[in-house]
Amino acid sequence: MLQNLNQLNWVAIVLAFLGYFILGYVWFTILFAKLYRISLGKDNELQKPLAMLFVLGPAICMLFITITTAVLFSALQVRQPIDAFIWGSLVGIGYLSANTVNIAINPNIPKPILYGAISSGYHFVGVNIVSFLLIQRF
């Protein structure tokens, strides 16, 4: 299966990654910025400029998620939008959201349910954008 990496649609992968990455910026800095800060217990702190780790780290993770989803879709021959949505939702809920909530449930996250809801929602929407773009013919 992995020997077929060169047969993947890398244009779709790059576009899907960019969509996921841009969604992250919009999600966490515009749509849910205040709630996200509250979930982390940082609502009363001055926002500092982000270090590169906090930009590049998630970007690398999103790239791995996107490529892994492309490999999965190739192996399962996912080609139709409804199948992409079903598999994207399964990955989004079963892996990404479940793992995000699991990570949030620890003493270092003051509001783990809120954090889990915001981040899980992002990954659910993001991986479904990825899923839709991966089945396109670019």
N, C-alpha and C positions, 0 to 999 in steps of 0.2 A: 504494500500500500504506500509506504513512504518513498519508494523508488519512483513514484509517479509525481513527485513534487514539481518537476519541470513541466508537467502537463496541466497544472492548475492555471486558472485564469488570473494571472498576476495583476493585470489591470484592475479587475474586479476586486482583488484582495487589497490593493493600494487604496482604491476609492472607498471600499468598505471600512478600512482602517481609518481613513481621514474622516469619514462620517461619524464613526464611533468617537474619535478624538475630539472633533468639534462639538459633538453633543455633550461630551464631558465638560468642556469649557462652559457652554451655555447652561448646562444643568446645575453645576456647582458654583458658578460665579454670578449667574443672573437669575435663573428660575428659582433655585432653592438655596441661595447664598445665606440668607438669614437663618433659615431652619437648619441648614447644615452646620453653621457655627454654633447654634444652640445645642444641637445634638452632641457636639464635641466639647461643650462647656466653655466655648470661647466667645460667647455673644457680647461680653463686656470688654474684651481685649481689642486693642488696636490691631488692625490687619497689617501684617508685615508682607513685604514682597516675597514671592515664592522662590525658594532655592531651586536650582535646576533638578535636583533629585525628585521634587514633587511634581515636576512636569515630565521629565524623561522616564521616571520609574513607571508611572501609570501608562505612558505611551508604549513602552516596551511590553507591558502586560497585555494591553489591548491588541498589540500586533500579534502576540502569541495566541490570544483568544481568536483573533480573526483567521490566522493561518490554520489553527486547529479546527475551526469550524469549516473552513474550505476543504480540508482533508476529509473530515467527516462527511460533508455533503458529496464529495467526489466518490467516496466509498459506498455511500448509500444511494447514489445517483439521484440526489434531490435536484429537481429541475423546475418544479411548478411552484407558484407563489404560496398556495395553501400548504404544500409540504414544507416549504421554507419557514412559514409561520409556525407550523406545528413543531418542527425540529428546533427552530430558534426559541420558541417558548419553552420547550422541554429543557434545552440547555440553559436558558435564562433563569428558569425557576429551579430546576433540579440541581444545577451546578453553581451558577454564578450567584443567584439570590440566596440559596441555602448556605453557601460558603460565606457570603457577606454577612448574613445575620449571625452565623456561628462566630465569626471574628468579632462582631460588635458586642456579643454577650461576654463582656469581661469588665473588670473593675475600672479599667482606664477609659471607658466610653461612658460618660455620665448618663446619656439617654440612648441606650442601645436599640430600643425598638424604633425610635425616630431615625437614628442613624441607619439602621437596617432597612427601613422603609424607603428613605431617600436614595441610598446607594443601590438597593435591590431594584427599585424602579428604574434607575439609570441603566443598570446592566440588562434588565428585561427589554427596555426600549432599544438600547444600543445593540444588543445581539440580534434583535429582530431587524434593525436597519442593516446590520452586517449580512444577515441571512438573505434579505431581499436583494441587496446589491450583488451578493455572490452568485445568484442565479441569472444575472443579467449577462447579455452577450455584448461586451465592449470590444 
